[in-house]
């Protein structure tokens, strides 16, 4: 599992140049189907627009696609995809809607306008780094719980659930790169009496 860069949420950013109105939309997606669904959603929302240009990049399996949607070849979809790639983004879809304002922008002007609109949309969606995390579960007595509750955050861990029963069951996630060090410290702190069970692996912006 390798870390990757994506966006955390949807965004909508508007940009006007020479009376042409550009509206950039960005959304996190994890499959081609999700990307197509988002594109169709924006197309439906702006069915009266002159163009609905899009580009998306999927992480697994690695795949990218773009469309100029009627703009001169190479002036719209590819510049949007270039913005995605230059930011190192994946699992992301960008749609740029254009309402023509009556003034031609020229090939260079279109490239700049679509690039800028895509850049605004990506920044508005908050670019984040997703790192591989281990989800661990620990069962301990109440006497050790106090130490455990301070040990987890020392290694960048985030508690997901705490169950107070006969014993305490703590479920938390921490960066996979910290798991080995955490286990060593846990063994030393508990004198070998408490162990962590890995129950899952996932990505998180931890």
trRosetta pair geometry for C-beta under 8 A, 3 or more apart (Angstrom, degrees):
i j d omega theta_ij theta_ji phi_ij phi_ji
1 132 3.7 113 115 -98 125 138
1 176 6.9 115 73 -7 123 164
1 201 6.4 -160 -27 156 156 126
1 203 7.1 -159 -175 -72 122 89
2 132 7.2 -9 -61 -30 6 118
3 129 6.0 21 172 175 122 95
3 130 6.1 172 -156 89 72 54
3 131 4.5 -17 -104 -105 114 61
3 132 6.5 -111 -68 -9 69 75
3 203 7.7 137 -122 -136 56 106
4 59 5.8 28 -163 -117 172 138
4 90 5.4 -58 178 51 129 120
4 91 7.2 91 119 8 137 113
4 129 7.6 176 93 -154 27 59
4 130 5.3 -10 62 57 73 103
4 203 7.5 -20 36 -143 95 149
5 87 7.0 -136 121 139 135 81
5 88 4.7 58 46 110 139 101
5 89 5.6 -86 108 -98 94 49
5 90 6.9 98 67 19 60 78
5 127 6.3 13 179 -177 106 98
5 128 7.1 173 -151 89 64 36
5 129 5.4 -33 -98 -102 77 64
5 130 7.2 177 -93 14 23 79
6 28 5.6 70 156 -123 120 103
6 59 7.8 -63 -72 -44 119 128
6 89 6.0 97 -115 -155 40 81
6 90 6.0 -66 -83 71 89 56
6 91 4.6 -24 -112 70 135 103
6 92 5.5 178 -150 -54 78 101
6 127 7.6 -180 101 -147 22 60
6 128 6.4 -23 69 63 66 82
6 130 5.9 13 19 -14 107 122
7 11 7.5 -93 177 -6 143 113
7 26 5.8 58 22 143 177 118
7 27 7.4 -159 79 -178 129 11
7 28 5.2 -149 74 -66 80 88
7 89 6.8 14 -32 -141 87 127
7 92 5.4 88 6 -113 105 117
7 122 6.4 -133 -78 -153 130 64
7 125 3.6 16 -174 125 139 118
7 126 6.0 115 -160 70 77 56
7 127 5.9 -48 -97 -94 70 47
7 128 6.8 106 -139 16 22 86
8 28 6.9 -23 -161 -41 6 136
8 125 6.7 168 46 157 60 72
8 126 4.4 -30 30 87 112 116
8 128 4.8 71 -55 -11 100 135
8 205 6.8 -19 -96 -36 110 162
9 28 7.0 -34 -84 -3 16 111
9 125 5.9 -160 74 -157 54 71
9 126 6.3 37 29 34 88 113
10 25 7.2 -13 -168 -169 95 87
10 26 6.8 166 -151 87 49 56
10 27 4.6 -1 -104 -101 86 85
10 28 7.6 -106 -62 12 60 73
10 125 6.4 -51 -160 -117 13 102
11 24 7.6 0 107 111 100 89
11 25 6.9 170 84 -149 58 44
11 26 4.8 7 46 50 100 98
11 27 7.8 -163 21 -67 61 54
11 121 5.4 157 91 -163 114 61
11 122 7.7 -174 48 -75 143 8
11 123 7.9 -171 159 78 174 45
11 124 3.4 138 -167 108 144 104
11 125 3.9 -117 -9 -63 119 73
11 126 7.8 152 -58 -3 125 67
12 23 6.6 -7 -167 -178 88 99
12 24 7.3 160 -152 84 40 53
12 25 5.5 -5 -101 -101 72 77
12 121 7.5 -1 -118 -122 21 90
12 124 7.2 -109 43 125 25 151
13 23 7.4 160 81 -158 40 53
13 24 4.8 -15 62 60 92 102
13 117 7.1 172 94 -160 101 65
13 120 4.0 -151 125 133 152 110
13 121 5.0 -148 30 -79 113 58
13 123 7.9 44 -53 62 160 88
13 124 4.7 -179 -52 -23 119 152
14 21 6.9 -21 -162 -170 103 92
14 22 7.1 146 -159 85 52 54
14 23 5.1 -20 -102 -104 76 75
14 24 7.7 -172 -80 20 27 72
15 21 7.9 143 79 -162 44 47
15 22 4.5 -23 69 70 92 105
15 23 7.7 176 24 -81 68 31
15 24 6.9 29 4 -10 112 107
15 113 7.3 172 113 -161 124 78
15 116 6.1 176 -177 115 166 107
15 117 4.9 -141 36 -95 136 85
15 120 6.0 154 -50 14 125 158
16 19 7.2 0 -176 -122 101 14
16 20 7.0 167 -152 81 60 44
16 21 5.3 -20 -102 -105 88 63
16 22 7.1 -178 -82 23 35 74
16 101 7.8 87 -159 -60 91 148
17 20 5.9 -19 70 57 68 92
17 22 7.2 5 17 0 95 117
17 105 7.2 63 109 -109 113 126
17 109 7.7 -164 126 -177 133 103
17 113 5.5 -137 47 -110 141 112
18 101 6.2 166 119 72 63 133
18 103 4.3 -113 163 86 110 134
18 105 6.1 161 55 -89 144 87
18 109 7.5 2 13 -180 145 141
19 101 2.7 170 119 161 86 139
19 102 5.8 -26 103 41 143 90
19 103 5.4 105 41 12 112 111
20 98 6.1 -5 177 -165 109 100
20 99 6.7 170 -161 83 59 55
20 100 5.7 -27 -115 -134 96 37
20 101 4.1 -123 -61 3 47 105
20 103 6.9 -117 -31 59 94 85
20 105 6.5 -56 6 -47 151 123
20 113 7.0 12 92 -159 131 157
21 98 7.0 150 81 -155 54 48
21 99 4.2 4 53 50 105 106
21 101 6.6 115 -16 -60 70 106
22 96 5.9 -10 -167 -175 99 103
22 97 7.1 150 -157 79 46 52
22 98 5.4 -13 -101 -100 71 77
22 113 5.8 178 -51 168 152 101
22 114 7.3 -154 -138 -93 141 48
22 116 7.8 92 89 82 155 93
22 117 4.1 -100 145 -88 131 144
23 46 7.3 177 58 -76 135 152
23 96 7.1 157 77 -158 44 52
23 97 4.4 -11 57 57 99 104
23 98 7.9 -168 21 -72 69 34
23 117 7.5 52 76 -161 7 126
24 94 6.7 -16 -167 -168 94 100
24 95 7.5 157 -155 85 47 47
24 96 5.0 -16 -102 -105 73 82
24 97 7.9 -159 -71 23 28 69
24 117 4.0 170 -57 164 117 84
24 118 5.8 -170 -135 -84 132 31
24 120 5.4 129 46 74 146 96
24 121 3.2 -123 138 -49 114 119
24 124 7.8 135 95 26 109 131
25 38 7.8 -169 128 167 124 106
25 42 5.4 -161 41 -101 158 138
25 94 6.9 156 84 -156 55 51
25 95 4.6 -6 58 59 108 92
25 96 7.5 -169 23 -77 69 36
25 97 7.3 45 -7 -10 107 100
25 121 5.9 0 52 -142 5 134
26 92 6.6 -8 -168 -173 96 105
26 93 7.2 162 -151 85 50 49
26 94 5.0 -12 -100 -103 79 80
26 118 7.8 105 -75 -158 109 60
26 121 3.9 143 -29 150 107 99
26 122 5.3 157 -106 -82 160 45
26 124 6.7 141 35 67 123 92
26 125 4.1 -105 99 -32 122 141
27 38 4.9 -153 57 -138 147 149
27 92 7.3 157 82 -154 40 60
27 93 5.4 -15 61 60 88 95
27 125 7.1 -148 -81 -123 25 141
28 91 6.0 19 -163 133 79 96
28 92 6.2 -43 -111 -100 48 66
28 125 7.3 163 -40 173 80 128
29 34 3.9 173 -152 107 99 114
29 35 4.6 132 127 -68 166 71
29 38 6.1 -111 -72 -7 129 139
29 56 6.5 -17 54 -155 138 132
29 58 7.2 -63 105 -96 99 87
29 91 6.0 -159 76 -177 50 63
29 92 6.6 131 29 -117 82 13
29 93 4.7 34 2 -12 134 112
30 34 6.0 56 42 23 60 152
30 58 7.3 84 178 -142 29 92
30 59 7.5 -39 -143 33 66 104
30 91 5.2 5 -99 -142 55 114
31 34 4.8 102 56 4 79 99
31 35 7.1 -138 99 -4 46 86
31 58 6.6 45 -136 -132 21 134
32 35 5.4 -55 -152 36 37 115
32 36 6.2 36 153 -18 70 105
32 56 7.8 139 -123 99 60 136
32 58 6.0 -60 -61 -47 70 155
32 63 6.4 -33 -70 97 112 143
32 65 7.7 60 -131 9 105 134
33 36 5.9 -53 -146 37 30 109
33 37 6.3 34 153 -22 63 107
34 37 5.6 -53 -147 35 31 115
34 38 6.5 32 154 -19 64 104
34 93 7.6 -161 115 -15 83 138
35 38 5.8 -57 -152 35 30 109
35 39 6.4 31 151 -19 65 107
35 56 4.2 106 -145 170 138 175
35 58 6.9 -98 -31 -64 138 106
35 65 7.8 125 125 52 149 112
35 93 4.3 163 -133 -82 86 136
36 39 5.6 -52 -145 36 33 114
36 40 6.2 31 156 -17 66 107
37 40 5.9 -56 -147 38 28 109
37 41 6.4 35 151 -26 62 106
38 41 5.5 -51 -150 30 32 117
38 42 6.7 26 155 -14 65 103
38 93 5.1 128 76 88 143 147
38 95 7.0 -163 132 -21 95 125
39 42 6.1 -60 -154 37 31 105
39 43 6.2 32 150 -20 66 109
39 52 7.5 125 -170 142 81 118
39 54 5.0 -2 -118 -95 115 169
39 56 7.7 -98 -53 -31 116 129
39 93 6.7 -105 -52 175 87 135
39 95 5.7 156 -118 -82 66 127
40 43 5.4 -51 -142 38 34 116
40 44 6.2 36 157 -21 66 104
41 44 6.0 -56 -152 35 27 109
41 45 6.4 27 150 -19 62 108
42 45 5.4 -53 -146 37 35 114
42 46 6.2 -10 166 20 70 106
42 52 6.0 157 116 -156 103 126
42 54 7.8 142 63 -81 138 118
42 95 4.4 142 67 105 167 160
42 97 6.5 -144 168 -56 111 115
43 46 6.7 -78 -140 61 22 76
43 47 6.6 60 156 -87 63 66
43 52 4.9 167 -98 91 76 170
43 95 7.9 -113 -46 -156 70 146
44 47 6.0 -1 -149 -54 31 103
46 49 3.9 25 155 -25 109 123
46 52 6.0 147 83 -85 115 114
46 97 4.5 29 90 -140 173 145
49 52 5.6 99 78 -57 135 85
49 97 4.7 -88 -129 -168 164 100
49 98 6.3 113 177 66 110 41
49 99 5.6 -93 -134 -75 76 72
50 70 7.8 -133 154 90 73 135
50 98 5.2 -58 65 102 105 87
50 99 5.8 131 -1 -128 100 30
50 100 4.2 84 -62 -16 163 98
51 68 7.9 -49 -158 156 132 56
51 69 4.7 131 -161 104 88 113
51 70 5.5 -144 -105 61 101 106
51 71 5.6 38 -124 -44 161 99
51 76 6.9 -82 154 -143 148 160
51 96 8.0 8 110 102 101 81
51 97 7.2 168 91 -153 58 43
51 98 4.5 11 54 46 98 108
51 100 7.9 81 -1 -47 93 94
52 69 5.4 -146 65 -155 53 169
52 95 6.0 -5 -178 -173 88 110
52 96 7.7 163 -158 81 42 41
52 97 5.2 -10 -108 -104 73 76
52 98 7.9 -158 -72 20 34 69
53 66 7.8 12 178 -176 86 90
53 67 6.4 -161 -147 92 56 72
53 68 6.2 -16 -121 -149 104 29
53 69 4.9 -140 -84 26 57 118
53 71 6.3 -10 -80 4 124 132
53 76 4.2 -118 -121 160 149 118
53 77 5.4 -145 -167 -72 100 68
53 80 6.1 163 132 -22 112 146
53 95 7.0 153 83 -159 47 55
53 96 4.7 -16 65 62 101 92
53 97 7.8 -172 25 -78 69 27
53 98 7.0 35 -2 -8 106 109
53 114 6.2 -36 86 -133 158 127
54 66 6.6 -164 101 -144 55 57
54 67 5.4 24 50 41 82 98
54 69 7.3 77 6 -34 77 124
54 77 6.7 4 68 -120 39 95
54 80 7.0 -128 -176 105 18 157
54 93 6.8 -2 -169 -176 110 93
54 94 6.6 165 -150 91 62 53
54 95 4.5 -20 -97 -103 95 74
54 96 7.4 177 -80 19 44 65
55 64 7.2 10 -177 -176 88 96
55 65 7.1 -170 -144 97 54 46
55 66 3.8 -4 -103 -105 89 99
55 67 7.6 -166 -70 21 59 56
55 77 5.4 138 -66 -168 99 73
55 78 7.6 130 -90 -91 137 16
55 80 4.0 166 9 103 127 106
55 81 3.8 -142 -162 -66 145 77
55 84 6.0 -149 116 -6 118 136
55 93 7.6 179 93 -150 41 56
55 94 5.5 -3 59 59 82 96
55 118 7.5 7 41 -123 120 140
56 64 6.7 -169 95 -143 49 61
56 65 6.0 1 53 55 84 81
56 66 7.6 169 15 -79 52 62
56 84 7.6 159 -135 -108 23 168
56 92 6.6 -162 -144 99 72 48
56 93 3.8 -14 -102 -106 115 79
56 94 7.0 172 -80 20 62 60
57 63 7.6 167 -154 89 44 46
57 64 4.6 -9 -105 -101 72 100
57 81 7.2 122 -54 -146 101 84
57 84 5.1 166 -7 146 127 137
57 85 6.9 144 -75 -71 152 73
57 89 6.3 124 58 105 133 79
57 90 4.9 -94 122 -122 109 60
57 91 7.3 -49 98 -11 75 24
57 92 5.9 11 51 52 89 81
58 61 7.1 41 112 75 115 46
58 62 6.8 168 91 -142 73 26
58 63 4.5 1 52 57 112 89
58 64 7.1 -167 19 -73 69 50
58 90 6.9 47 166 -175 11 89
58 91 6.3 57 -135 -90 48 52
59 62 6.6 -30 -173 -93 27 65
59 90 4.2 95 -75 143 87 129
59 91 4.8 -24 -12 -44 109 94
62 90 7.9 -55 -123 -139 80 133
64 81 6.2 99 171 -148 125 123
64 84 7.8 166 -135 94 123 140
64 85 7.9 9 -116 -67 160 108
66 77 3.4 139 154 166 107 109
66 78 5.9 145 97 -69 157 44
66 80 6.3 157 -136 67 122 104
66 81 4.5 -87 -62 -42 139 125
67 77 4.9 172 69 -92 19 143
68 71 4.5 -122 176 59 95 85
68 72 7.1 -107 -178 80 144 24
68 73 6.0 -125 -24 -109 166 41
68 74 7.4 -19 -84 -4 135 25
68 75 6.7 72 -137 52 119 72
68 76 4.4 114 -137 53 71 114
68 77 4.6 -97 -63 -4 54 107
68 78 7.6 -10 -72 -5 95 81
69 76 6.9 -93 39 112 83 150
69 77 7.3 126 -2 -57 78 108
71 75 5.2 -121 144 77 114 105
71 76 3.9 91 65 -25 149 138
71 77 7.7 165 55 -16 117 79
71 98 7.8 70 -70 32 123 151
71 110 6.2 162 -172 -171 128 143
71 114 7.8 132 125 -59 175 143
72 75 4.6 50 74 4 90 133
72 76 7.8 128 57 -14 56 99
72 107 6.0 -75 85 -104 147 89
72 110 6.9 130 43 52 104 165
74 78 5.3 -19 -139 29 53 141
74 107 7.9 17 91 -160 97 111
74 111 7.9 -16 135 -87 74 109
75 78 7.9 62 9 43 13 99
75 79 7.0 -12 174 -9 30 124
75 107 5.3 -118 -97 -148 125 69
75 110 4.0 31 168 101 119 131
75 111 5.4 -96 -148 -60 65 74
75 114 7.1 124 144 7 63 139
76 79 6.4 -73 -153 34 11 105
76 80 6.7 4 157 -14 55 109
76 96 7.3 -148 -169 70 94 124
76 110 6.2 -56 -68 162 78 113
76 111 7.9 -113 -64 -92 36 48
76 114 4.9 173 -136 -86 57 163
77 80 5.7 -60 -153 35 32 111
77 81 6.4 28 154 -16 68 106
78 81 5.5 -53 -145 39 35 111
78 82 6.2 43 153 -27 66 102
79 82 5.3 -48 -145 30 34 118
79 83 6.8 40 154 -23 62 97
79 110 7.9 169 10 126 151 74
79 111 4.8 168 -76 -151 147 70
79 114 4.7 105 83 92 128 113
79 115 4.4 -87 170 -65 115 87
79 118 7.1 173 124 10 82 141
80 83 5.9 -49 -158 27 34 112
80 84 6.9 35 145 -17 63 102
80 94 5.3 -159 179 95 113 124
80 96 5.9 -148 -94 -5 133 123
80 114 5.6 -76 -55 160 88 107
80 115 7.3 -144 -76 -93 44 45
80 117 8.0 -37 -100 80 97 93
80 118 4.3 169 -132 -82 73 146
81 84 5.5 -51 -155 34 39 115
81 85 6.3 32 151 -15 70 107
82 85 5.8 -58 -145 42 32 107
82 86 5.9 32 158 -22 68 109
82 115 6.9 -31 75 -113 113 103
83 86 5.9 -53 -139 37 27 110
83 87 6.5 18 161 -9 61 110
83 94 7.3 -25 78 32 120 172
83 115 5.6 158 -60 -150 116 69
83 118 4.1 146 48 111 158 125
83 119 5.3 -126 -146 -68 133 71
83 122 6.4 -167 143 -12 113 143
84 87 6.3 -72 -158 42 24 103
84 89 4.8 -95 -165 65 71 113
84 92 6.0 -176 -138 85 113 121
84 94 6.3 -153 -66 1 112 127
84 118 7.3 -78 -41 171 76 128
84 122 7.1 -178 -95 -89 60 138
85 88 7.4 37 -178 -77 36 28
85 89 7.4 -95 -72 44 21 75
87 122 5.9 176 1 157 171 153
87 127 6.3 -115 176 -115 125 144
89 92 4.6 -22 155 19 121 148
89 122 6.6 -119 -46 -144 159 127
89 127 6.9 -98 -87 -127 108 104
92 122 7.3 48 174 -119 148 96
92 125 7.7 135 -141 102 115 155
94 118 5.1 63 161 -138 153 94
94 121 5.6 124 -139 96 104 140
94 122 6.7 -38 -88 -62 130 89
96 114 5.5 145 87 -141 165 80
96 117 4.7 97 -132 109 123 133
96 118 5.9 -68 -57 -65 126 79
96 121 7.3 -134 -84 -20 84 147
98 113 7.9 70 -107 130 124 129
104 109 8.0 118 142 60 59 142
105 109 3.2 -143 166 109 90 127
105 110 5.1 130 91 -57 122 67
105 113 6.0 -33 -172 -15 164 140
106 109 4.5 87 57 11 83 109
106 110 6.9 -148 90 -10 40 87
107 110 5.9 -57 -151 32 28 110
107 111 6.6 28 154 -19 63 105
108 111 5.7 -53 -150 33 33 112
108 112 6.4 28 155 -15 66 107
109 112 5.8 -56 -148 39 32 109
109 113 6.1 30 155 -20 67 110
110 113 5.7 -57 -142 38 30 110
110 114 6.1 20 163 -11 67 109
111 114 6.4 -61 -144 41 23 102
111 115 6.0 23 158 -19 62 114
112 115 5.8 -59 -144 39 26 112
112 116 6.1 24 160 -19 64 110
113 116 6.0 -56 -145 36 25 108
113 117 6.3 23 157 -17 62 109
114 117 5.8 -54 -143 38 31 110
114 118 6.2 31 157 -19 65 107
115 118 5.9 -59 -150 38 27 109
115 119 6.3 30 152 -22 64 108
116 119 5.6 -53 -147 34 32 114
116 120 6.5 33 154 -19 65 104
117 120 5.8 -52 -150 34 32 111
117 121 6.4 31 152 -19 64 107
118 121 5.7 -56 -149 36 32 113
118 122 6.3 31 155 -18 67 106
119 122 6.0 -55 -147 36 29 108
119 123 6.3 24 157 -14 64 109
120 123 6.0 -60 -147 40 28 108
120 124 6.1 29 155 -21 64 112
121 124 5.7 -58 -147 37 28 112
121 125 6.5 24 155 -19 63 108
122 125 5.9 -60 -151 35 30 109
122 127 6.4 33 158 -66 91 104
123 126 7.9 40 174 -73 37 29
123 127 6.9 -38 -111 -17 45 104
128 205 4.5 -26 169 -118 131 136
129 205 6.5 118 71 -133 50 79
130 203 4.3 37 166 168 114 119
130 204 6.6 139 -149 60 77 7
130 205 5.7 -55 -95 -73 60 68
131 175 5.7 -16 127 -125 135 96
131 176 7.5 -154 152 18 92 91
131 177 7.8 -59 177 -1 126 109
131 203 6.7 155 74 -150 23 74
131 204 6.7 -39 61 67 71 60
131 205 7.4 104 14 -120 81 27
131 206 6.1 -91 58 50 112 88
132 175 7.5 81 84 -159 59 62
132 176 4.4 -17 110 0 100 136
132 201 6.5 -2 -170 -178 99 103
132 202 7.7 165 -149 96 57 23
132 203 6.0 -48 -93 -96 46 68
133 173 4.5 40 156 176 132 112
133 174 6.4 161 -155 79 92 20
133 175 5.9 -65 -106 -102 73 32
133 176 6.0 -152 -116 -37 17 79
133 201 7.1 164 83 -157 49 57
133 202 5.8 -22 61 71 95 68
133 203 6.8 124 11 -130 90 18
133 204 4.6 -5 -7 24 143 112
133 206 5.6 94 -85 2 131 141
134 173 6.7 167 82 -149 39 67
134 174 6.2 -20 58 61 87 72
134 175 7.8 25 14 119 83 17
134 176 5.0 111 -31 -100 93 70
134 179 4.7 50 17 -85 153 131
134 198 5.6 -62 -169 -127 109 108
134 200 7.8 151 -164 87 46 51
134 201 5.9 -27 -106 -105 57 76
135 160 7.2 -5 -142 1 105 150
135 171 6.9 11 179 -176 95 92
135 172 7.4 -176 -149 98 59 29
135 173 4.8 -33 -96 -92 68 88
135 198 7.0 102 73 -160 56 64
135 199 5.3 -68 106 67 101 85
135 200 4.0 8 44 60 128 92
135 201 7.0 -147 11 -74 85 26
135 202 6.5 34 -29 14 114 104
136 157 8.0 -53 40 -131 116 131
136 171 7.4 178 91 -147 44 51
136 172 6.0 -17 61 66 85 74
136 173 7.4 145 15 -100 72 35
136 174 7.0 -16 10 18 118 101
136 179 7.5 155 -54 -129 129 99
136 182 7.9 -158 -3 114 166 142
136 196 4.4 -4 -172 -179 129 115
136 197 6.7 140 -159 70 69 40
136 198 5.7 -43 -99 -97 73 54
136 199 7.0 137 -123 10 21 85
137 169 6.6 -1 -173 -175 99 93
137 170 7.1 164 -153 84 51 49
137 171 4.9 -14 -102 -100 83 78
137 196 7.1 141 65 -161 35 65
137 197 5.0 -28 62 64 91 96
137 199 5.2 47 -11 -23 115 128
138 148 6.4 -161 104 -150 147 141
138 169 7.3 168 85 -152 44 49
138 170 4.9 -10 59 58 93 97
138 172 7.9 -15 11 21 104 103
138 186 7.6 -129 -111 -149 141 141
138 194 6.3 42 -166 173 112 109
138 195 7.3 -173 -125 93 82 35
138 196 5.1 -39 -77 -103 97 72
138 197 7.4 165 -78 17 45 73
139 167 5.4 63 -179 113 91 135
139 168 7.2 163 -151 84 50 49
139 169 5.0 -16 -98 -100 80 77
139 170 7.9 178 -79 19 33 68
139 194 7.9 -159 79 -143 49 88
140 144 4.4 -91 168 77 131 121
140 145 6.0 167 92 -69 113 66
140 148 5.9 157 37 -37 156 151
140 167 6.3 177 85 179 22 111
140 168 5.6 -22 66 63 75 96
140 170 7.4 -11 20 6 103 110
140 190 7.3 -111 -121 -116 126 136
140 194 4.9 4 -96 -118 111 129
141 144 5.7 85 59 15 73 95
141 145 7.3 -112 106 -28 39 90
141 167 5.6 -72 -93 -128 46 95
141 168 7.3 76 172 15 10 91
142 145 5.2 -36 -147 4 41 125
142 167 7.5 -144 -37 -141 67 52
142 168 6.1 114 -88 -26 57 113
143 146 7.8 -56 174 15 31 100
144 147 5.6 -58 -166 43 61 109
144 148 5.8 62 139 -26 84 108
144 189 8.0 118 -154 131 105 99
144 190 5.9 36 -140 -111 144 99
144 193 7.7 -159 -65 88 155 118
144 194 6.0 -174 143 -52 162 146
145 148 5.5 -59 -145 39 34 114
145 149 6.1 36 159 -26 69 105
145 168 4.6 68 -94 22 125 163
145 170 7.6 150 -134 -45 86 126
146 149 6.0 -54 -149 30 27 111
146 150 7.2 12 156 -6 59 105
147 150 6.2 -67 -158 41 34 101
147 151 6.0 36 149 -28 71 113
147 189 5.7 179 153 170 135 126
147 190 7.9 169 92 -72 138 76
148 151 5.3 -56 -139 34 34 115
148 152 6.5 40 165 -28 67 99
148 168 7.7 172 59 99 146 135
148 170 6.2 176 140 11 134 161
148 186 7.9 43 -114 -126 86 96
148 194 7.4 -111 -81 154 122 163
149 152 6.6 -38 -145 20 25 111
149 159 7.9 -5 -132 -64 75 142
149 170 7.8 -152 -82 -109 69 150
150 153 6.8 -63 -160 41 37 99
150 154 6.6 47 147 -33 66 109
151 154 5.6 -56 -157 24 35 120
151 155 7.3 10 158 -2 66 105
151 182 7.6 115 155 -151 101 87
151 185 6.5 176 -156 123 115 120
151 186 6.7 114 155 -89 151 75
151 189 6.3 -122 -91 16 144 174
152 155 6.7 -80 -166 43 31 94
152 157 3.8 -92 178 79 82 135
152 158 7.9 -174 151 -32 113 10
152 159 6.3 72 123 -62 158 88
152 170 7.3 -125 -60 153 146 140
152 172 5.3 -12 -152 129 137 174
152 174 7.0 -143 -164 -65 76 125
152 182 8.0 44 -118 -145 48 127
153 156 7.3 47 -163 -84 43 11
153 157 5.9 -104 -76 59 33 77
153 158 7.9 65 -98 -83 75 45
154 157 7.9 6 46 19 51 98
154 185 7.8 -114 93 134 133 164
155 174 5.3 26 113 -161 104 146
155 175 7.6 -137 154 40 83 88
155 178 4.4 150 -180 163 103 135
155 181 6.6 173 -121 92 122 105
155 182 4.5 26 -107 -84 177 107
155 185 7.5 -177 -55 40 127 144
156 174 5.5 117 86 -151 78 88
156 175 5.3 11 92 0 138 107
156 178 5.8 157 41 -12 111 165
156 206 6.2 103 157 152 107 112
157 172 4.8 50 172 149 115 130
157 173 6.6 169 -150 87 74 35
157 174 3.6 -44 -90 -78 83 109
157 178 7.7 -138 -53 99 83 139
157 182 7.3 89 -48 -116 126 147
158 172 6.1 172 83 -160 37 90
158 173 5.6 -13 57 59 88 84
158 174 7.3 158 12 -80 62 60
158 204 8.0 -132 37 142 135 153
158 206 6.2 -141 -5 -124 124 111
159 162 6.2 2 179 -46 129 101
159 170 6.5 -66 -131 -166 104 98
159 171 7.3 99 -163 80 65 52
159 172 4.6 -49 -104 -96 47 105
160 171 4.8 -60 67 110 102 96
160 172 5.7 171 5 -103 81 37
160 173 6.2 64 -38 -12 118 92
161 169 7.9 -8 113 110 96 91
161 170 7.7 167 90 -155 56 38
161 171 4.3 15 52 48 93 115
162 168 6.8 -19 -167 -167 92 98
162 169 7.3 156 -157 82 43 55
162 170 5.5 -3 -109 -109 79 71
162 171 7.5 -149 -68 27 41 71
163 168 7.1 151 79 -159 56 48
163 169 4.2 -3 54 55 107 103
163 170 8.0 -150 27 -66 68 35
164 168 5.9 -13 -107 -108 61 78
165 168 7.7 164 35 -88 63 29
165 169 6.9 17 19 -2 108 104
171 199 7.3 -40 -134 35 106 143
173 202 7.4 -53 -128 55 140 103
173 204 6.2 81 131 9 148 158
173 206 6.6 -139 115 -73 108 147
174 178 5.2 -86 147 77 114 121
174 179 6.6 149 87 -78 107 68
174 182 6.2 92 89 -50 159 159
174 206 7.2 177 -143 162 32 160
175 178 4.6 79 70 6 92 105
175 179 7.7 -132 100 -33 52 75
175 206 5.9 -158 -63 94 81 128
176 179 5.5 -23 -157 -14 45 119
176 201 7.1 37 -87 -139 124 104
178 181 5.6 -65 -162 49 59 109
178 182 5.5 64 142 -30 86 108
179 182 5.7 -60 -146 36 28 113
179 183 6.3 28 159 -20 66 105
179 198 7.8 24 -150 -88 139 120
180 183 5.9 -54 -149 33 29 110
180 184 6.6 29 153 -18 63 106
181 184 5.7 -55 -152 35 33 113
181 185 6.3 28 154 -15 67 108
182 185 5.8 -60 -149 40 31 108
182 186 6.1 34 153 -24 67 108
182 196 7.3 11 121 -2 110 163
183 186 5.5 -52 -144 34 30 115
183 187 6.5 34 156 -21 63 103
183 196 6.0 -117 -103 36 85 122
184 187 5.9 -54 -154 32 29 112
184 188 6.6 23 152 -13 63 107
185 188 5.7 -57 -148 40 34 109
185 189 5.9 29 156 -18 69 111
186 189 5.9 -57 -139 40 27 108
186 190 6.1 0 168 5 65 115
186 194 6.1 -104 171 95 100 101
186 195 7.5 112 127 -119 129 29
186 196 6.0 59 88 -25 175 112
187 190 6.6 -72 -140 50 20 91
187 192 5.4 26 -164 -89 83 59
187 194 8.0 -153 -96 67 39 69
187 195 8.0 32 -87 -97 81 66
188 191 7.6 19 -174 -75 28 38
189 194 7.9 -40 87 48 89 123
190 193 4.6 -123 154 52 101 82
190 194 3.7 -112 -144 22 171 102
198 201 7.4 15 177 -56 118 83
